[in-house]
Amino acid sequence: MIIGKIEDKRMEMLKFAKSHGLTSKITVQCSQELDKLLNKVQNKPHIK
């Protein structure tokens, strides 16, 4: 499920941020991957 992937990616990003710093290449790359997942959810049409 996409929500699980988002949570996993968020935790991975936090781990990288703690060990490598907020501006490290690996943290930024992980953040960008998280953004892509979040955009998928945001761009899905909602049923009313």
N, C-alpha and C positions, 0 to 999 in steps of 0.2 A: 504494500500500500504506500502511496506517495507520502502520507503523513509520517510514516515510520522512517522512510528514506530521509525526509527533512530533518527529523530528530537525530538520526544517526549522523548526518552530515554536520549538523550544528554541534554535536558533541565532539566530533572529529576536529572541527575548526577550533573549538575552545582548547582542545588538547594541544594543537599546534601553536596556538597563540601563547599558551603558558610556557611551552618548551622552546619556541623559536622567536617569539615576539609578534606583536600585532602587524608589523609591516614586512615580515619575512615573505619571501616568494611563495613558500608552501602554504602559509596562512591565507594570503591573498588569493591564491588559486582555489583553495578550499572554499573561501567566502564567495568567489564567483560561481562555483558549482552549486553552492547553497542558493544563491540568487536565482540561478536557472530553475532549480526545483520549485522555489517559491513563485516564480513567474508562471510556471505551468499551472499551479493551483489558482493563482489570481486570474489567469486568462481563461479559465474554464467557465462556460456559461452556467449560471445558477438557475436552478428550477424554482419557480415561485408558485 
